Amino acid sequence: MPIVTIQVTREGTKPGAKSVTAEEKAQLIMGVSKLLLDVLNKPLESTFVVIEEVDTDNWGWGGLPALEYRRQRAQTPR
C-alpha cells in the first residue's frame, strides 16, 4: 500500500484564504491517487495520502526564513 505525504505551505492560494482549501486538498488526494493507479496500478482504496501544512515561519530557503527571503527577492531588480 502506497503512502504519499504532500507538504504545502499554510498560506492561501486565493486572495483572503489562509490555507489550502478543503476542495484543493480533495483534488490533491484524488490526483495523487489516480497517478499511482495509472503508473503503478495501485488501487485507489489501497493508497493513503497525507497532507501536511507548514506555517510560513517554520521553513525557509536561501539561508533565510521564507517570508524574509520573499521580501528581499521582491526588492531585488530583475
Secondary structure as GFF3:
##gff-version 3
##sequence-region A 1 78
A	DSSP	beta_strand	3	9	.	.	.	ID=ss1
A	DSSP	alpha_helix	22	40	.	.	.	ID=ss2
A	DSSP	three_ten_helix	44	46	.	.	.	ID=ss3
A	DSSP	beta_strand	48	54	.	.	.	ID=ss4
A	DSSP	three_ten_helix	56	58	.	.	.	ID=ss5
A	DSSP	beta_strand	60	61	.	.	.	ID=ss6
A	DSSP	beta_strand	64	65	.	.	.	ID=ss7
A	DSSP	alpha_helix	66	75	.	.	.	ID=ss8
###
